[in-house]
Amino acid sequence: MEKKQLIDRLNQDLAGELGAIIQYLTYAAKATGPFRPQLSQFFLVEVADEQLHAQFLANKIVALGGEPATIPRAVPAARSNREMLEAVLAAERQATKDYSERAREADAYGDKGLVVQLEDMVRDESGHAEETERILRDWPL
């Protein structure tokens, strides 16, 4: 894995985190119904983790000599609470997959510190996915 490739892939991840921040903020505002307070809070709590991931990625990209992405990944449209939760679950699963792959690439590049941080981010994202799965488990159709 060459440095330029790693920077490009980390920038894709950064765009994903920037999109996730927007996604969670937007969905918190759009949540409706009797569980709106809890659902809105669930979405807002996730913003802090995604922001930390974005900051780490931006710093690492700069440390590697790159320029951090500033354009977020597109946020999926969602009209209902269930659609929002399903979109969040898909995004968290994708992030888990992406960071697992990025950890392997960082290992091939020889950056053990990056590997460890990415593995921590895999843990965070898979935890978010599990929590969302639990919410969806008994969510009405």
DRENVOKOL-311016 format. One record per atom (N, C-alpha, C): residue number from 1; residue in three letters; atom name; y, z, x. Coordinates in steps of 0.1 Angstrom, whole numbers. Atoms other than C-alpha are relative to their C-alpha. Example, Ala and Ser with C-alpha at 12.3 -4.5 7.8 and 13.67 -1.06 7.14 Angstrom:
! DRENVOKOL-311016
+-------+-------+--------+-------+-------+-------+
: bator : vexlo : kollum :     y :     z :     x :
+-------+-------+--------+-------+-------+-------+
:     1 :   ALA :      N :   -12 :     0 :     9 :
:     1 :   ALA :     CA :   -45 :    78 :   123 :
:     1 :   ALA :      C :    12 :     0 :     9 :
:     2 :   SER :      N :   -11 :     0 :    -9 :
:     2 :   SER :     CA :   -11 :    71 :   137 :
:     2 :   SER :      C :    11 :     8 :    -8 :
+-------+-------+--------+-------+-------+-------+
END
This chain:
! DRENVOKOL-311016
+-------+-------+--------+-------+-------+-------+
: bator : vexlo : kollum :     y :     z :     x :
+-------+-------+--------+-------+-------+-------+
:     1 :   MET :      N :   -12 :     0 :     9 :
:     1 :   MET :     CA :     0 :     0 :     0 :
:     1 :   MET :      C :    12 :     0 :     9 :
:     2 :   GLU :      N :   -12 :     1 :    -7 :
:     2 :   GLU :     CA :    33 :   -11 :    14 :
:     2 :   GLU :      C :    11 :     9 :    -6 :
:     3 :   LYS :      N :   -11 :    -8 :     6 :
:     3 :   LYS :     CA :    65 :    10 :    10 :
:     3 :   LYS :      C :     7 :    -6 :   -11 :
:     4 :   LYS :      N :    -7 :     8 :    10 :
:     4 :   LYS :     CA :    82 :   -17 :   -10 :
:     4 :   LYS :      C :    -7 :     1 :   -14 :
:     5 :   GLN :      N :     9 :     0 :    12 :
:     5 :   GLN :     CA :    53 :   -18 :   -35 :
:     5 :   GLN :      C :     1 :    14 :    -6 :
:     6 :   LEU :      N :     0 :   -14 :     5 :
:     6 :   LEU :     CA :    53 :    20 :   -38 :
:     6 :   LEU :      C :    13 :     3 :    -7 :
:     7 :   ILE :      N :   -13 :    -2 :     5 :
:     7 :   ILE :     CA :    90 :    21 :   -44 :
:     7 :   ILE :      C :     1 :    -7 :   -14 :
:     8 :   ASP :      N :    -1 :     7 :    12 :
:     8 :   ASP :     CA :    87 :    -6 :   -71 :
:     8 :   ASP :      C :    -8 :     7 :   -11 :
:     9 :   ARG :      N :     8 :    -7 :    10 :
:     9 :   ARG :     CA :    59 :    13 :   -89 :
:     9 :   ARG :      C :     6 :    13 :    -4 :
:    10 :   LEU :      N :    -7 :   -13 :     4 :
:    10 :   LEU :     CA :    78 :    46 :   -87 :
:    10 :   LEU :      C :    12 :    -3 :    -9 :
:    11 :   ASN :      N :   -11 :     4 :     8 :
:    11 :   ASN :     CA :   107 :    28 :  -102 :
:    11 :   ASN :      C :    -4 :    -3 :   -14 :
:    12 :   GLN :      N :     6 :     3 :    13 :
:    12 :   GLN :     CA :    85 :    16 :  -131 :
:    12 :   GLN :      C :    -2 :    14 :    -7 :
:    13 :   ASP :      N :     3 :   -14 :     6 :
:    13 :   ASP :     CA :    75 :    53 :  -136 :
:    13 :   ASP :      C :    13 :     7 :    -4 :
:    14 :   LEU :      N :   -14 :    -6 :     3 :
:    14 :   LEU :     CA :   112 :    64 :  -134 :
:    14 :   LEU :      C :     5 :    -6 :   -13 :
:    15 :   ALA :      N :    -4 :     7 :    12 :
:    15 :   ALA :     CA :   120 :    38 :  -161 :
:    15 :   ALA :      C :    -7 :     6 :   -12 :
:    16 :   GLY :      N :     8 :    -7 :    11 :
:    16 :   GLY :     CA :    92 :    54 :  -182 :
:    16 :   GLY :      C :     5 :    14 :    -3 :
:    17 :   GLU :      N :    -6 :   -14 :     3 :
:    17 :   GLU :     CA :   106 :    89 :  -178 :
:    17 :   GLU :      C :    13 :    -1 :    -6 :
:    18 :   LEU :      N :   -13 :     1 :     7 :
:    18 :   LEU :     CA :   141 :    78 :  -187 :
:    18 :   LEU :      C :    -2 :    -4 :   -14 :
:    19 :   GLY :      N :     3 :     4 :    14 :
:    19 :   GLY :     CA :   126 :    61 :  -218 :
:    19 :   GLY :      C :    -5 :    12 :    -8 :
:    20 :   ALA :      N :     6 :   -12 :     7 :
:    20 :   ALA :     CA :   106 :    93 :  -226 :
:    20 :   ALA :      C :    11 :    10 :    -4 :
:    21 :   ILE :      N :   -11 :    -9 :     4 :
:    21 :   ILE :     CA :   138 :   114 :  -225 :
:    21 :   ILE :      C :     7 :    -5 :   -12 :
:    22 :   ILE :      N :    -7 :     6 :    12 :
:    22 :   ILE :     CA :   155 :    90 :  -249 :
:    22 :   ILE :      C :    -9 :     1 :   -12 :
:    23 :   GLN :      N :     9 :    -1 :    11 :
:    23 :   GLN :     CA :   124 :    89 :  -270 :
:    23 :   GLN :      C :    -1 :    14 :    -7 :
:    24 :   TYR :      N :     1 :   -13 :     6 :
:    24 :   TYR :     CA :   121 :   126 :  -274 :
:    24 :   TYR :      C :    14 :     5 :    -6 :
:    25 :   LEU :      N :   -13 :    -4 :     6 :
:    25 :   LEU :     CA :   159 :   131 :  -281 :
:    25 :   LEU :      C :     1 :    -7 :   -13 :
:    26 :   THR :      N :    -1 :     8 :    12 :
:    26 :   THR :     CA :   158 :   103 :  -307 :
:    26 :   THR :      C :    -9 :     5 :   -11 :
:    27 :   TYR :      N :     9 :    -4 :    10 :
:    27 :   TYR :     CA :   127 :   115 :  -324 :
:    27 :   TYR :      C :     3 :    14 :    -5 :
:    28 :   ALA :      N :    -4 :   -13 :     5 :
:    28 :   ALA :     CA :   140 :   151 :  -325 :
:    28 :   ALA :      C :    11 :    -1 :   -11 :
:    29 :   ALA :      N :   -10 :     2 :    10 :
:    29 :   ALA :     CA :   170 :   138 :  -344 :
:    29 :   ALA :      C :    -6 :    -6 :   -13 :
:    30 :   LYS :      N :     6 :     7 :    11 :
:    30 :   LYS :     CA :   148 :   116 :  -367 :
:    30 :   LYS :      C :   -10 :     8 :    -8 :
:    31 :   ALA :      N :    11 :    -7 :     6 :
:    31 :   ALA :     CA :   122 :   142 :  -376 :
:    31 :   ALA :      C :     5 :     5 :   -14 :
:    32 :   THR :      N :    -3 :    -3 :    14 :
:    32 :   THR :     CA :   121 :   149 :  -414 :
:    32 :   THR :      C :   -10 :     9 :    -6 :
:    33 :   GLY :      N :    10 :    -7 :     8 :
:    33 :   GLY :     CA :   104 :   170 :  -440 :
:    33 :   GLY :      C :    -1 :    15 :     3 :
:    34 :   PRO :      N :     1 :   -14 :    -1 :
:    34 :   PRO :     CA :    93 :   206 :  -442 :
:    34 :   PRO :      C :    -2 :     6 :    14 :
:    35 :   PHE :      N :     3 :    -4 :   -14 :
:    35 :   PHE :     CA :    82 :   208 :  -406 :
:    35 :   PHE :      C :    10 :    -5 :    10 :
:    36 :   ARG :      N :   -10 :     6 :    -8 :
:    36 :   ARG :     CA :   114 :   192 :  -393 :
:    36 :   ARG :      C :     4 :    10 :    11 :
:    37 :   PRO :      N :    -5 :    -9 :   -11 :
:    37 :   PRO :     CA :   126 :   224 :  -374 :
:    37 :   PRO :      C :   -10 :     1 :    11 :
:    38 :   GLN :      N :    10 :    -1 :   -10 :
:    38 :   GLN :     CA :    93 :   228 :  -356 :
:    38 :   GLN :      C :    -3 :   -13 :     8 :
:    39 :   LEU :      N :     2 :    13 :    -6 :
:    39 :   LEU :     CA :    88 :   191 :  -349 :
:    39 :   LEU :      C :    12 :    -4 :     9 :
:    40 :   SER :      N :   -11 :     3 :    -8 :
:    40 :   SER :     CA :   123 :   187 :  -337 :
:    40 :   SER :      C :     0 :     8 :    13 :
:    41 :   GLN :      N :     1 :    -9 :   -12 :
:    41 :   GLN :     CA :   119 :   217 :  -313 :
:    41 :   GLN :      C :   -11 :    -5 :     9 :
:    42 :   PHE :      N :    11 :     5 :    -8 :
:    42 :   PHE :     CA :    86 :   203 :  -301 :
:    42 :   PHE :      C :     5 :   -12 :     9 :
:    43 :   PHE :      N :    -5 :    12 :    -7 :
:    43 :   PHE :     CA :   103 :   170 :  -291 :
:    43 :   PHE :      C :    10 :     5 :    10 :
:    44 :   LEU :      N :   -11 :    -4 :    -9 :
:    44 :   LEU :     CA :   133 :   187 :  -275 :
:    44 :   LEU :      C :    -5 :     8 :    12 :
:    45 :   VAL :      N :     5 :    -8 :   -11 :
:    45 :   VAL :     CA :   112 :   211 :  -254 :
:    45 :   VAL :      C :    -6 :    -9 :    11 :
:    46 :   GLU :      N :     6 :     9 :    -9 :
:    46 :   GLU :     CA :    95 :   181 :  -238 :
:    46 :   GLU :      C :    11 :    -7 :     9 :
:    47 :   VAL :      N :   -11 :     6 :    -7 :
:    47 :   VAL :     CA :   129 :   167 :  -226 :
:    47 :   VAL :      C :     1 :     6 :    14 :
:    48 :   ALA :      N :    -2 :    -6 :   -13 :
:    48 :   ALA :     CA :   131 :   192 :  -198 :
:    48 :   ALA :      C :   -10 :    -4 :    10 :
:    49 :   ASP :      N :    11 :     4 :   -10 :
:    49 :   ASP :     CA :    97 :   183 :  -182 :
:    49 :   ASP :      C :     3 :   -15 :     4 :
:    50 :   GLU :      N :    -2 :    14 :    -4 :
:    50 :   GLU :     CA :   105 :   146 :  -184 :
:    50 :   GLU :      C :    12 :    -2 :     9 :
:    51 :   GLN :      N :   -12 :     0 :    -8 :
:    51 :   GLN :     CA :   139 :   152 :  -169 :
:    51 :   GLN :      C :    -3 :     4 :    14 :
:    52 :   LEU :      N :     5 :    -4 :   -13 :
:    52 :   LEU :     CA :   123 :   170 :  -140 :
:    52 :   LEU :      C :    -8 :   -11 :     7 :
:    53 :   HIS :      N :     8 :    11 :    -5 :
:    53 :   HIS :     CA :    99 :   142 :  -135 :
:    53 :   HIS :      C :     9 :   -11 :     5 :
:    54 :   ALA :      N :    -9 :    11 :    -4 :
:    54 :   ALA :     CA :   127 :   116 :  -135 :
:    54 :   ALA :      C :     8 :     4 :    12 :
:    55 :   GLN :      N :    -7 :    -4 :   -12 :
:    55 :   GLN :     CA :   147 :   136 :  -110 :
:    55 :   GLN :      C :    -8 :     0 :    12 :
:    56 :   PHE :      N :     9 :     0 :   -11 :
:    56 :   PHE :     CA :   118 :   140 :   -87 :
:    56 :   PHE :      C :    -2 :   -15 :     5 :
:    57 :   LEU :      N :     2 :    14 :    -3 :
:    57 :   LEU :     CA :   111 :   102 :   -89 :
:    57 :   LEU :      C :    12 :    -6 :     6 :
:    58 :   ALA :      N :   -12 :     5 :    -5 :
:    58 :   ALA :     CA :   147 :    93 :   -83 :
:    58 :   ALA :      C :     2 :     4 :    15 :
:    59 :   ASN :      N :    -2 :    -6 :   -14 :
:    59 :   ASN :     CA :   149 :   116 :   -52 :
:    59 :   ASN :      C :   -10 :    -6 :     9 :
:    60 :   LYS :      N :    10 :     5 :    -9 :
:    60 :   LYS :     CA :   116 :   103 :   -38 :
:    60 :   LYS :      C :     3 :   -15 :     3 :
:    61 :   ILE :      N :    -4 :    15 :    -2 :
:    61 :   ILE :     CA :   127 :    66 :   -43 :
:    61 :   ILE :      C :    11 :    -1 :    10 :
:    62 :   VAL :      N :   -11 :     1 :   -10 :
:    62 :   VAL :     CA :   159 :    73 :   -24 :
:    62 :   VAL :      C :    -6 :     5 :    14 :
:    63 :   ALA :      N :     6 :    -4 :   -13 :
:    63 :   ALA :     CA :   139 :    92 :     3 :
:    63 :   ALA :      C :    -8 :   -11 :     7 :
:    64 :   LEU :      N :     8 :    11 :    -5 :
:    64 :   LEU :     CA :   117 :    62 :     7 :
:    64 :   LEU :      C :     9 :   -12 :     4 :
:    65 :   GLY :      N :    -9 :    11 :    -3 :
:    65 :   GLY :     CA :   148 :    40 :    11 :
:    65 :   GLY :      C :     3 :   -10 :   -11 :
:    66 :   GLY :      N :    -2 :     9 :    12 :
:    66 :   GLY :     CA :   149 :    25 :   -24 :
:    66 :   GLY :      C :    12 :     4 :    -8 :
:    67 :   GLU :      N :   -11 :    -2 :     9 :
:    67 :   GLU :     CA :   174 :    24 :   -52 :
:    67 :   GLU :      C :    -6 :     3 :   -13 :
:    68 :   PRO :      N :     7 :    -5 :    12 :
:    68 :   PRO :     CA :   164 :    44 :   -83 :
:    68 :   PRO :      C :     4 :    -9 :   -12 :
:    69 :   ALA :      N :    -2 :     7 :    12 :
:    69 :   ALA :     CA :   160 :    25 :  -116 :
:    69 :   ALA :      C :    10 :     7 :    -9 :
:    70 :   THR :      N :    -9 :    -6 :     9 :
:    70 :   THR :     CA :   187 :    31 :  -142 :
:    70 :   THR :      C :    -2 :    -5 :   -14 :
:    71 :   ILE :      N :     3 :     5 :    13 :
:    71 :   ILE :     CA :   173 :    11 :  -171 :
:    71 :   ILE :      C :   -13 :     6 :    -5 :
:    72 :   PRO :      N :    12 :    -6 :     5 :
:    72 :   PRO :     CA :   149 :    30 :  -193 :
:    72 :   PRO :      C :   -10 :   -10 :    -6 :
:    73 :   ARG :      N :    10 :     8 :     8 :
:    73 :   ARG :     CA :   116 :    16 :  -207 :
:    73 :   ARG :      C :     4 :     1 :   -15 :
:    74 :   ALA :      N :    -4 :     1 :    14 :
:    74 :   ALA :     CA :   121 :     6 :  -243 :
:    74 :   ALA :      C :    -7 :    11 :    -8 :
:    75 :   VAL :      N :     5 :   -10 :     9 :
:    75 :   VAL :     CA :   115 :    33 :  -270 :
:    75 :   VAL :      C :    -6 :    -6 :   -12 :
:    76 :   PRO :      N :     6 :     6 :    12 :
:    76 :   PRO :     CA :    90 :    24 :  -297 :
:    76 :   PRO :      C :     7 :     4 :   -13 :
:    77 :   ALA :      N :    -6 :    -4 :    13 :
:    77 :   ALA :     CA :   105 :    23 :  -332 :
:    77 :   ALA :      C :   -11 :     8 :    -7 :
:    78 :   ALA :      N :     9 :    -8 :     8 :
:    78 :   ALA :     CA :    90 :    49 :  -355 :
:    78 :   ALA :      C :     7 :     4 :   -12 :
:    79 :   ARG :      N :    -7 :    -3 :    12 :
:    79 :   ARG :     CA :    98 :    54 :  -391 :
:    79 :   ARG :      C :    -4 :    14 :    -6 :
:    80 :   SER :      N :     5 :   -12 :     6 :
:    80 :   SER :     CA :    78 :    85 :  -399 :
:    80 :   SER :      C :    -4 :    10 :    11 :
:    81 :   ASN :      N :     4 :   -10 :   -10 :
:    81 :   ASN :     CA :    69 :   118 :  -382 :
:    81 :   ASN :      C :   -13 :    -4 :     6 :
:    82 :   ARG :      N :    13 :     4 :    -6 :
:    82 :   ARG :     CA :    33 :   106 :  -378 :
:    82 :   ARG :      C :     2 :   -11 :    10 :
:    83 :   GLU :      N :    -2 :    11 :    -9 :
:    83 :   GLU :     CA :    45 :    73 :  -362 :
:    83 :   GLU :      C :     6 :     5 :    13 :
:    84 :   MET :      N :    -6 :    -5 :   -12 :
:    84 :   MET :     CA :    67 :    93 :  -338 :
:    84 :   MET :      C :   -10 :     7 :     9 :
:    85 :   LEU :      N :    10 :    -7 :    -8 :
:    85 :   LEU :     CA :    38 :   116 :  -328 :
:    85 :   LEU :      C :   -10 :   -10 :     6 :
:    86 :   GLU :      N :     9 :    10 :    -6 :
:    86 :   GLU :     CA :    15 :    86 :  -323 :
:    86 :   GLU :      C :     6 :    -7 :    12 :
:    87 :   ALA :      N :    -7 :     7 :   -12 :
:    87 :   ALA :     CA :    41 :    69 :  -301 :
:    87 :   ALA :      C :     1 :     9 :    12 :
:    88 :   VAL :      N :    -1 :   -10 :   -11 :
:    88 :   VAL :     CA :    46 :   101 :  -281 :
:    88 :   VAL :      C :   -14 :     1 :     7 :
:    89 :   LEU :      N :    13 :    -1 :    -5 :
:    89 :   LEU :     CA :     8 :   104 :  -277 :
:    89 :   LEU :      C :    -3 :   -12 :     9 :
:    90 :   ALA :      N :     3 :    12 :    -8 :
:    90 :   ALA :     CA :     5 :    68 :  -265 :
:    90 :   ALA :      C :     8 :     0 :    13 :
:    91 :   ALA :      N :    -9 :    -1 :   -12 :
:    91 :   ALA :     CA :    34 :    73 :  -240 :
:    91 :   ALA :      C :    -6 :    10 :    10 :
:    92 :   GLU :      N :     5 :   -10 :    -9 :
:    92 :   GLU :     CA :    19 :   105 :  -226 :
:    92 :   GLU :      C :   -13 :    -4 :     6 :
:    93 :   ARG :      N :    12 :     5 :    -6 :
:    93 :   ARG :     CA :   -15 :    89 :  -222 :
:    93 :   ARG :      C :     2 :   -11 :    11 :
:    94 :   GLN :      N :    -4 :    10 :   -10 :
:    94 :   GLN :     CA :     1 :    60 :  -204 :
:    94 :   GLN :      C :     5 :     6 :    13 :
:    95 :   ALA :      N :    -5 :    -7 :   -12 :
:    95 :   ALA :     CA :    20 :    83 :  -181 :
:    95 :   ALA :      C :   -11 :     6 :     8 :
:    96 :   THR :      N :    11 :    -6 :    -7 :
:    96 :   THR :     CA :   -12 :   102 :  -173 :
:    96 :   THR :      C :    -7 :   -11 :     8 :
:    97 :   LYS :      N :     7 :    11 :    -7 :
:    97 :   LYS :     CA :   -29 :    69 :  -164 :
:    97 :   LYS :      C :     9 :    -5 :    12 :
:    98 :   ASP :      N :    -9 :     6 :   -11 :
:    98 :   ASP :     CA :     1 :    56 :  -144 :
:    98 :   ASP :      C :     1 :    10 :    12 :
:    99 :   TYR :      N :    -1 :    -9 :   -11 :
:    99 :   TYR :     CA :     5 :    88 :  -124 :
:    99 :   TYR :      C :   -13 :     2 :     8 :
:   100 :   SER :      N :    13 :    -1 :    -7 :
:   100 :   SER :     CA :   -32 :    90 :  -116 :
:   100 :   SER :      C :    -1 :   -12 :     9 :
:   101 :   GLU :      N :     1 :    12 :    -8 :
:   101 :   GLU :     CA :   -30 :    54 :  -103 :
:   101 :   GLU :      C :    10 :     2 :    12 :
:   102 :   ARG :      N :   -10 :    -1 :   -10 :
:   102 :   ARG :     CA :     2 :    62 :   -84 :
:   102 :   ARG :      C :    -4 :    10 :    10 :
:   103 :   ALA :      N :     5 :   -10 :    -9 :
:   103 :   ALA :     CA :   -14 :    93 :   -68 :
:   103 :   ALA :      C :   -10 :    -7 :    10 :
:   104 :   ARG :      N :    10 :     7 :    -9 :
:   104 :   ARG :     CA :   -42 :    70 :   -54 :
:   104 :   ARG :      C :     8 :    -9 :     9 :
:   105 :   GLU :      N :    -8 :     8 :    -8 :
:   105 :   GLU :     CA :   -15 :    46 :   -42 :
:   105 :   GLU :      C :     7 :     8 :    11 :
:   106 :   ALA :      N :    -8 :    -9 :   -10 :
:   106 :   ALA :     CA :     5 :    74 :   -25 :
:   106 :   ALA :      C :   -10 :     5 :    11 :
:   107 :   ASP :      N :    10 :    -4 :    -9 :
:   107 :   ASP :     CA :   -27 :    85 :    -9 :
:   107 :   ASP :      C :    -3 :   -11 :    10 :
:   108 :   ALA :      N :     3 :    12 :    -9 :
:   108 :   ALA :     CA :   -34 :    50 :     5 :
:   108 :   ALA :      C :    12 :    -2 :     9 :
:   109 :   TYR :      N :   -12 :     1 :    -8 :
:   109 :   TYR :     CA :     2 :    50 :    17 :
:   109 :   TYR :      C :     1 :    11 :    11 :
:   110 :   GLY :      N :     1 :   -11 :    -9 :
:   110 :   GLY :     CA :    -4 :    83 :    34 :
:   110 :   GLY :      C :    10 :    11 :    -2 :
:   111 :   ASP :      N :   -10 :   -11 :     4 :
:   111 :   ASP :     CA :    21 :   106 :    16 :
:   111 :   ASP :      C :    -6 :    10 :    -8 :
:   112 :   LYS :      N :     7 :   -10 :     7 :
:   112 :   LYS :     CA :     2 :   137 :     8 :
:   112 :   LYS :      C :     9 :     9 :    -9 :
:   113 :   GLY :      N :    -9 :    -7 :     9 :
:   113 :   GLY :     CA :    32 :   155 :    -6 :
:   113 :   GLY :      C :     2 :    -7 :   -13 :
:   114 :   LEU :      N :    -1 :     8 :    12 :
:   114 :   LEU :     CA :    37 :   127 :   -31 :
:   114 :   LEU :      C :   -12 :     1 :    -8 :
:   115 :   VAL :      N :    12 :    -1 :     7 :
:   115 :   VAL :     CA :     1 :   128 :   -40 :
:   115 :   VAL :      C :    -1 :    13 :    -8 :
:   116 :   VAL :      N :     0 :   -13 :     7 :
:   116 :   VAL :     CA :     3 :   165 :   -49 :
:   116 :   VAL :      C :     9 :     1 :   -11 :
:   117 :   GLN :      N :   -10 :     0 :    11 :
:   117 :   GLN :     CA :    35 :   161 :   -69 :
:   117 :   GLN :      C :    -5 :    -9 :   -12 :
:   118 :   LEU :      N :     5 :     9 :    10 :
:   118 :   LEU :     CA :    20 :   132 :   -88 :
:   118 :   LEU :      C :   -12 :     6 :    -8 :
:   119 :   GLU :      N :    12 :    -6 :     7 :
:   119 :   GLU :     CA :   -12 :   151 :   -96 :
:   119 :   GLU :      C :     6 :    11 :    -9 :
:   120 :   ASP :      N :    -6 :    -9 :     8 :
:   120 :   ASP :     CA :    10 :   179 :  -109 :
:   120 :   ASP :      C :     6 :    -6 :   -13 :
:   121 :   MET :      N :    -6 :     7 :    11 :
:   121 :   MET :     CA :    28 :   154 :  -131 :
:   121 :   MET :      C :   -12 :    -5 :   -10 :
:   122 :   VAL :      N :    12 :     3 :     9 :
:   122 :   VAL :     CA :    -7 :   142 :  -144 :
:   122 :   VAL :      C :    -3 :    12 :    -8 :
:   123 :   ARG :      N :     4 :   -12 :     8 :
:   123 :   ARG :     CA :   -14 :   177 :  -154 :
:   123 :   ARG :      C :    10 :     2 :   -11 :
:   124 :   ASP :      N :   -11 :    -2 :    10 :
:   124 :   ASP :     CA :    20 :   180 :  -172 :
:   124 :   ASP :      C :    -2 :   -10 :   -12 :
:   125 :   GLU :      N :     0 :    10 :    10 :
:   125 :   GLU :     CA :    16 :   147 :  -190 :
:   125 :   GLU :      C :   -13 :     1 :    -9 :
:   126 :   SER :      N :    13 :    -2 :     8 :
:   126 :   SER :     CA :   -21 :   153 :  -200 :
:   126 :   SER :      C :     1 :    12 :    -9 :
:   127 :   GLY :      N :    -3 :   -12 :     8 :
:   127 :   GLY :     CA :   -10 :   187 :  -213 :
:   127 :   GLY :      C :     8 :    -3 :   -12 :
:   128 :   HIS :      N :    -9 :     4 :    12 :
:   128 :   HIS :     CA :    17 :   171 :  -235 :
:   128 :   HIS :      C :    -9 :    -9 :    -9 :
:   129 :   ALA :      N :     9 :     8 :     9 :
:   129 :   ALA :     CA :    -9 :   146 :  -248 :
:   129 :   ALA :      C :    -9 :     9 :    -8 :
:   130 :   GLU :      N :     9 :    -9 :     8 :
:   130 :   GLU :     CA :   -33 :   174 :  -257 :
:   130 :   GLU :      C :     7 :     7 :   -11 :
:   131 :   GLU :      N :    -7 :    -7 :    10 :
:   131 :   GLU :     CA :    -7 :   193 :  -275 :
:   131 :   GLU :      C :     4 :   -10 :   -12 :
:   132 :   THR :      N :    -4 :     9 :    11 :
:   132 :   THR :     CA :     4 :   162 :  -295 :
:   132 :   THR :      C :   -13 :    -4 :    -8 :
:   133 :   GLU :      N :    13 :     3 :     7 :
:   133 :   GLU :     CA :   -33 :   154 :  -303 :
:   133 :   GLU :      C :    -3 :    12 :   -10 :
:   134 :   ARG :      N :     2 :   -11 :     8 :
:   134 :   ARG :     CA :   -36 :   189 :  -317 :
:   134 :   ARG :      C :     9 :     0 :   -12 :
:   135 :   ILE :      N :    -9 :     1 :    11 :
:   135 :   ILE :     CA :    -6 :   184 :  -339 :
:   135 :   ILE :      C :    -4 :   -11 :   -10 :
:   136 :   LEU :      N :     5 :    11 :     8 :
:   136 :   LEU :     CA :   -19 :   151 :  -351 :
:   136 :   LEU :      C :   -13 :     2 :    -7 :
:   137 :   ARG :      N :    14 :    -2 :     5 :
:   137 :   ARG :     CA :   -54 :   164 :  -358 :
:   137 :   ARG :      C :     0 :     2 :   -15 :
:   138 :   ASP :      N :     0 :    -3 :    14 :
:   138 :   ASP :     CA :   -45 :   177 :  -393 :
:   138 :   ASP :      C :    13 :    -5 :    -7 :
:   139 :   TRP :      N :   -12 :     6 :     6 :
:   139 :   TRP :     CA :   -13 :   157 :  -399 :
:   139 :   TRP :      C :    -4 :    -9 :   -11 :
:   140 :   PRO :      N :     4 :     9 :    12 :
:   140 :   PRO :     CA :   -14 :   140 :  -433 :
:   140 :   PRO :      C :     4 :   -14 :     4 :
:   141 :   LEU :      N :    -2 :    15 :    -2 :
:   141 :   LEU :     CA :   -16 :   102 :  -433 :
:   141 :   LEU :      C :    12 :    -4 :    -8 :
+-------+-------+--------+-------+-------+-------+
END
